[in-house]
């Protein structure tokens, strides 16, 4: 990124009249803060500006000023628009019905009265002369807005303002600074230069708050590795412009719904750890969202909780099953030598060196988890040299098995010899026992001899024993 590129961005904005601003998806504080702050500033310069987000804005960011200016769809050239001016009229009900090929639209006012003067008609049309993408590394991050209007991105100049290392430089002008903490940090000097050249004070308290929200959320309230001295300096500058720092902190970090706390508990209870490969991960299914009555967006900064609860881990991953069946993955690394962006690129995603993300379609949560974690194990094995250790341990195991086999063979031999010796001893003892038995039997068979001179008398009966 150069000062010259910044000047070119300013000049192209000044020359354009109808500008389309597109934040990336999923929507976060940086993308939506960048989009709305640009919208407010360019409206002050009398530009026709439209902001379109392909995804809904999370509840946690609904406090941001002018959030209602964000639309969720592109006006196509085939649209016929009926505009009803209801400034001084309260509408109770609007309904439409198709009758014999005619559409009747009935508007029932609660207060006041409508007439033909309140109605105007116009045709939709894509007649923008400039597109500005913010916080968008790839055009595919714009989802349907890009996929359904691909030709438009070839016909209209695109200014690409982003800070991701994985940015593909798809714009006519690519204002990309990978050292910036956030896209809103990059927008501040652009808006200051526009203010100077147009001689108008563009940066009010609302714009300052939106820009500061991007810095705070992308740095994790100045806790993440992308926090730089420039990030602190820009934040201080925005506070001097009137940015409402405490309002941001209160809504983003200090306000948690019960459903969100339940979801966080579910995610934290499912933490899995691979100490050998230094990986920690958790997964949240659609059933988890249903059981806790929570929304996708309420996972919020839960991955930061995983990081703080996983000492020693180098790769932290949070997997989410989306409503459309896709699996989204957020990747964080605690070691700069572990490139989160390169990990994400292997699955079609991107991001920063230590914070990245990607999506996988047409795969179950279980299968995606298996695929991702096995990839990370291979990645870490190569980086940590775990493969060599594993092969060495295999050699040791084989040697140990051979040693054990020899010991078992010796033990069997000793046992066999013992049995043979025992058998011989038993046979010898048995022979001795038989000899003694024969001798005893012979002794007991000595016959009684009554003519023996040695008489013994007992009760008048004489006995003689023969020696």
C-alpha positions in Angstrom: 0.0 0.0 0.0 1.3 3.5 -0.9 0.2 7.1 -0.3 -0.3 7.3 -4.1 -2.9 4.5 -3.9 -4.7 6.4 -1.1 -4.8 9.5 -3.3 -6.2 7.5 -6.2 -8.9 6.1 -4.0 -9.9 9.6 -2.9 -9.9 10.9 -6.5 -12.1 8.1 -7.7 -14.6 8.6 -4.9 -14.7 12.3 -5.7 -15.5 11.6 -9.3 -18.2 9.1 -8.6 -21.9 9.9 -8.0 -23.7 6.6 -7.4 -21.7 4.3 -5.1 -22.4 0.8 -3.9 -20.7 -0.2 -0.7 -20.3 -3.9 0.1 -19.2 -5.4 3.5 -17.9 -9.0 3.6 -19.6 -11.9 5.1 -19.9 -13.1 7.8 -20.6 -9.6 9.1 -18.5 -8.3 11.9 -17.7 -5.0 13.6 -15.0 -4.1 11.2 -16.9 -4.9 7.9 -20.1 -3.2 8.9 -18.4 -0.4 10.8 -16.4 0.4 7.6 -19.5 0.2 5.4 -21.7 2.5 7.4 -19.0 5.0 8.2 -18.3 5.4 4.5 -22.1 5.6 3.8 -22.5 8.6 6.3 -19.4 10.4 5.0 -20.3 10.0 1.3 -23.9 11.1 1.9 -22.4 14.3 3.4 -20.6 14.7 0.0 -24.0 14.5 -1.7 -23.3 11.1 -3.2 -26.1 8.5 -3.9 -25.0 5.6 -1.7 -26.2 2.1 -1.1 -25.0 -0.4 1.4 -25.9 -4.1 0.8 -25.0 -6.9 3.2 -25.5 -10.5 2.0 -25.9 -11.7 5.6 -28.0 -10.4 8.5 -26.2 -8.1 11.0 -25.7 -9.8 14.3 -27.8 -8.7 17.2 -24.7 -7.6 19.2 -24.0 -5.0 16.5 -27.5 -3.5 16.2 -26.5 -0.7 18.6 -24.2 0.8 15.9 -25.4 4.2 14.6 -27.3 4.3 11.3 -27.5 0.5 11.2 -30.9 0.7 9.4 -29.3 2.0 6.2 -28.0 -1.5 5.4 -30.1 -3.4 2.8 -30.1 -7.1 2.2 -30.8 -7.2 -1.5 -29.7 -5.7 -4.8 -32.3 -3.7 -6.8 -32.5 -5.3 -10.2 -33.3 -3.6 -13.5 -36.6 -5.5 -13.6 -38.0 -4.1 -10.4 -40.9 -1.7 -10.5 -40.9 0.3 -7.3 -44.0 1.8 -5.7 -43.1 4.4 -3.1 -45.6 5.5 -0.4 -44.8 8.7 1.4 -45.8 8.1 5.0 -44.0 10.9 6.9 -47.1 12.2 8.7 -49.2 9.0 8.5 -49.1 5.9 10.7 -49.8 2.7 8.8 -51.8 -0.1 10.5 -51.7 -2.7 7.8 -50.5 -3.4 4.2 -51.8 -6.4 2.2 -51.8 -7.5 -1.4 -53.9 -9.9 -3.4 -53.9 -11.2 -6.9 -57.3 -11.0 -8.6 -57.8 -12.0 -12.3 -54.1 -11.1 -13.1 -54.3 -7.8 -11.2 -52.5 -7.1 -8.0 -54.4 -5.0 -5.5 -52.4 -3.4 -2.7 -54.4 -2.2 0.2 -52.8 0.2 2.7 -54.8 0.9 5.9 -53.7 4.0 7.8 -54.0 4.1 11.5 -53.8 7.8 11.7 -54.1 10.3 8.8 -55.2 9.9 5.2 -53.5 8.7 2.1 -54.1 10.1 -1.4 -52.5 9.9 -4.9 -50.1 12.6 -3.8 -48.4 10.2 -1.4 -47.6 7.7 -4.2 -44.7 7.7 -6.7 -43.4 5.1 -9.1 -39.9 4.3 -10.3 -38.0 1.5 -12.0 -35.1 -0.3 -10.4 -31.8 -0.2 -12.1 -28.2 -1.1 -11.5 -26.6 2.2 -12.5 -23.8 2.5 -10.0 -20.6 4.1 -11.2 -18.4 2.8 -8.4 -18.3 -0.3 -6.1 -16.4 -0.2 -2.8 -15.7 -3.5 -1.0 -14.6 -3.3 2.6 -12.9 -6.0 4.7 -13.2 -8.4 1.8 -10.3 -10.7 0.8 -12.2 -12.5 -2.0 -15.3 -11.5 -4.0 -16.9 -14.8 -3.0 -17.2 -13.4 0.5 -19.9 -11.2 -0.8 -22.0 -14.3 -1.3 -25.2 -13.8 -3.4 -24.5 -10.1 -4.1 -21.5 -11.3 -6.1 -22.8 -14.6 -7.4 -26.0 -13.1 -8.8 -24.3 -10.0 -10.3 -20.9 -11.2 -11.5 -21.1 -9.2 -14.7 -21.6 -6.0 -12.7 -18.2 -6.4 -11.1 -16.6 -6.5 -14.6 -18.4 -3.4 -15.8 -18.1 -1.1 -12.8 -14.8 0.0 -11.2 -14.1 -1.6 -7.9 -12.2 -0.1 -5.0 -10.9 -2.9 -2.7 -10.1 -1.7 0.8 -8.9 -4.5 3.1 -6.2 -5.6 5.5 -6.1 -9.4 5.0 -2.9 -11.0 3.9 -5.0 -13.4 1.8 -6.5 -10.6 -0.3 -6.6 -11.5 -4.0 -6.3 -7.9 -5.3 -9.5 -8.2 -7.4 -10.2 -4.4 -7.6 -9.3 -1.8 -10.1 -7.8 0.0 -7.1 -6.5 -2.2 -4.3 -5.9 -0.3 -1.1 -4.6 -3.3 1.0 -2.5 -2.9 4.1 -1.8 -6.3 5.8 -0.1 -4.5 8.7 -3.3 -2.6 9.6 -5.3 -4.0 12.6 -8.6 -3.4 10.7 -10.2 -1.9 7.7 -11.6 0.9 9.7 -8.1 1.9 10.8 -7.3 2.3 7.1 -10.4 4.4 6.4 -9.6 7.1 8.9 -6.8 8.8 6.7 -9.0 8.4 3.6 -11.9 10.3 5.3 -9.5 12.9 6.7 -8.1 13.5 3.2 -11.6 13.8 1.7 -12.5 16.3 4.5 -9.5 18.3 3.7 -10.0 18.4 -0.1 -13.8 19.0 0.1 -13.4 21.5 2.9 -16.0 19.7 5.1 -15.9 18.1 8.5 -16.8 14.5 7.6 -15.8 12.7 10.8 -18.5 13.2 13.4 -19.1 11.2 16.6 -21.1 8.5 14.8 -18.5 7.9 12.2 -15.8 7.9 14.9 -17.7 5.3 16.9 -18.2 3.1 13.8 -14.5 3.3 13.0 -13.5 2.6 16.6 -15.9 -0.4 16.7 -14.0 -2.0 13.9 -10.6 -1.6 15.6 -11.9 -2.8 19.0 -13.7 -5.9 17.6 -10.8 -6.9 15.2 -8.2 -6.6 17.9 -10.3 -8.3 20.6 -10.3 -5.1 22.6 -6.6 -4.7 22.0 -5.7 -8.2 23.1 -5.0 -9.9 19.8 -1.7 -10.3 18.1 -2.7 -7.8 15.4 -2.7 -4.9 17.9 -0.1 -2.5 16.8 1.1 1.0 18.0 -0.7 2.5 15.0 -3.9 0.8 16.2 -3.6 2.5 19.6 -2.8 5.8 17.9 -5.8 5.6 15.6 -8.1 4.6 18.5 -6.9 7.6 20.5 -7.4 9.8 17.5 -11.0 8.5 17.1 -11.8 9.1 20.8 -10.6 12.7 20.3 -13.2 12.9 17.5 -15.9 11.8 19.9 -16.0 8.0 19.5 -18.1 6.4 22.2 -15.7 3.8 23.5 -17.7 2.7 26.5 -20.8 2.2 24.4 -18.9 -0.2 22.2 -17.4 -2.1 25.2 -20.7 -2.3 26.9 -22.6 -3.8 24.0 -19.9 -6.0 22.5 -18.2 -7.4 25.7 -20.4 -6.8 28.7 -23.8 -7.7 27.4 -24.5 -11.4 27.1 -27.9 -13.0 26.7 -28.8 -16.2 28.7 -29.0 -18.2 25.5 -25.5 -17.1 24.5 -24.1 -18.1 27.9 -25.8 -21.5 27.5 -24.2 -21.8 24.0 -20.8 -20.9 25.3 -21.1 -23.5 28.0 -22.0 -26.1 25.4 -19.1 -25.2 23.2 -16.6 -25.1 26.1 -17.9 -28.5 27.4 -17.0 -30.0 24.0 -13.4 -28.9 23.9 -11.1 -31.5 22.5 -7.3 -31.4 23.0 -4.4 -33.0 21.1 -1.4 -32.2 23.2 1.0 -34.0 20.9 0.1 -31.8 17.9 -0.8 -28.7 20.1 -4.3 -28.4 18.7 -7.5 -27.4 20.6 -10.9 -27.4 18.9 -14.6 -27.5 19.5 -17.7 -27.9 17.3 -21.2 -26.5 17.6 -24.0 -28.3 15.7 -27.5 -27.1 14.7 -28.8 -29.2 17.6 -26.6 -27.2 20.0 -28.2 -24.0 18.7 -31.6 -25.5 19.1 -31.1 -26.8 22.6 -29.7 -23.5 23.9 -32.2 -21.4 21.9 -29.3 -19.4 20.5 -28.2 -18.0 17.2 -25.2 -18.5 14.9 -24.0 -15.0 15.7 -23.9 -15.6 19.4 -20.7 -17.7 19.2 -19.2 -14.2 19.2 -15.7 -14.2 20.6 -16.0 -17.7 22.0 -12.9 -18.7 20.1 -11.0 -16.2 22.3 -12.3 -18.1 25.3 -10.9 -21.3 23.8 -7.5 -19.7 23.4 -7.5 -18.5 27.0 -8.5 -22.0 28.3 -5.9 -23.8 26.2 -2.4 -23.2 27.5 0.2 -24.8 25.3 -2.0 -24.9 22.2 -0.7 -23.4 18.9 -3.8 -23.9 16.8 -7.4 -23.3 18.0 -10.4 -24.1 15.8 -14.1 -23.5 16.2 -16.4 -25.3 13.8 -20.0 -24.2 13.3 -22.8 -26.0 11.4 -24.7 -23.3 9.5 -28.4 -23.2 8.6 -27.6 -23.8 5.0 -25.7 -27.0 5.9 -22.3 -25.5 5.3 -19.6 -25.8 8.0 -17.8 -22.6 8.9 -14.4 -22.7 10.7 -12.6 -20.0 12.6 -8.9 -20.5 13.1 -6.6 -18.8 15.6 -2.9 -19.4 16.2 -0.9 -18.5 19.3 2.5 -18.9 17.5 3.4 -16.5 14.6 5.2 -19.4 12.9 1.8 -21.2 12.5 0.1 -19.4 9.6 -3.6 -19.4 10.0 -4.2 -17.9 6.6 -2.3 -20.7 4.9 -4.3 -23.2 6.8 -7.5 -21.5 5.7 -6.4 -21.3 2.1 -6.2 -25.1 1.9 -10.0 -25.0 2.4 -10.7 -22.1 0.1 -10.7 -19.4 2.8 -8.2 -16.8 4.0 -7.5 -14.2 6.6 -4.5 -13.1 8.7 -1.3 -14.8 9.9 -2.9 -15.6 13.3 -6.6 -15.3 12.5 -8.4 -16.8 9.6 -11.6 -18.6 8.5 -13.2 -20.7 5.8 -16.3 -22.6 4.8 -16.9 -26.2 3.7 -20.1 -27.2 1.8 -21.8 -30.5 1.2 -20.2 -32.2 4.2 -21.5 -33.2 7.6 -20.1 -31.6 10.7 -18.5 -34.9 11.8 -16.8 -35.5 8.4 -15.6 -31.9 8.2 -14.2 -32.1 11.7 -12.4 -35.3 10.8 -11.0 -33.8 7.6 -9.9 -30.5 9.2 -8.3 -32.0 12.3 -6.4 -34.6 10.3 -5.1 -31.9 8.0 -3.9 -29.9 11.1 -2.2 -33.0 12.5 -0.3 -33.5 9.3 0.5 -29.8 9.2 1.8 -29.8 12.8 3.6 -33.1 12.4 5.7 -31.6 9.6 6.3 -28.4 11.4 7.1 -29.9 14.8 9.0 -33.0 13.6 6.5 -35.3 15.2 6.9 -37.8 12.3 10.6 -38.4 13.1 9.7 -38.9 16.7 7.0 -41.3 15.7 9.3 -43.3 13.4 12.0 -43.5 16.1 9.4 -44.7 18.6 8.4 -47.4 16.1 12.0 -48.6 15.9 12.3 -48.7 19.7 9.1 -50.6 19.9 10.3 -53.2 17.5 13.5 -53.7 19.4 11.6 -53.9 22.6 9.3 -56.5 21.1 12.3 -58.6 20.0 13.9 -58.3 23.4 10.6 -59.4 25.0 10.4 -62.4 22.6 13.9 -63.5 23.5 13.1 -63.2 27.2 9.9 -65.2 26.7 11.8 -67.9 24.9 14.3 -68.1 27.7 11.6 -68.2 30.3 9.9 -71.1 28.4 13.2 -73.0 28.3 13.8 -72.6 32.0 10.2 -73.7 32.6 10.7 -76.8 30.5 13.9 -77.7 32.2 12.3 -77.1 35.5 9.5 -79.5 34.6 12.0 -82.2 33.4 14.0 -81.9 36.7 10.9 -82.0 38.7 9.8 -85.1 36.9 13.1 -86.8 37.6 13.0 -85.9 41.2 9.5 -87.2 41.5 10.5 -90.5 39.9 13.4 -90.9 42.2 11.3 -90.1 45.3 8.7 -92.5 44.0 11.3 -95.3 43.7 12.6 -94.7 47.2 9.1 -94.8 48.5 8.4 -98.2 46.8 11.6 -99.6 48.3 10.7 -98.5 51.8 7.2 -99.9 51.3 8.6 -103.3 50.3 11.0 -103.4 53.3 8.2 -102.5 55.7 6.0 -105.2 54.2 8.7 -107.8 54.6 9.2 -106.8 58.2 5.5 -107.1 58.9 5.5 -110.6 57.5 7.8 -112.1 60.1 6.1 -115.3 61.3 5.2 -116.0 65.0 7.2 -119.1 66.4 5.6 -120.8 69.6 8.7 -123.1 70.2 11.0 -120.1 70.8 12.9 -120.3 74.2 12.2 -116.8 74.9 8.7 -116.8 76.4 6.6 -114.0 77.5 3.6 -114.7 79.6 0.6 -112.6 79.8 -2.6 -113.8 81.4 -1.5 -117.4 81.2 -0.8 -117.3 77.5 2.8 -117.8 76.3 4.2 -116.2 73.2 7.5 -116.6 71.5 8.9 -114.1 69.0 11.4 -115.3 66.5 14.3 -112.9 66.1 
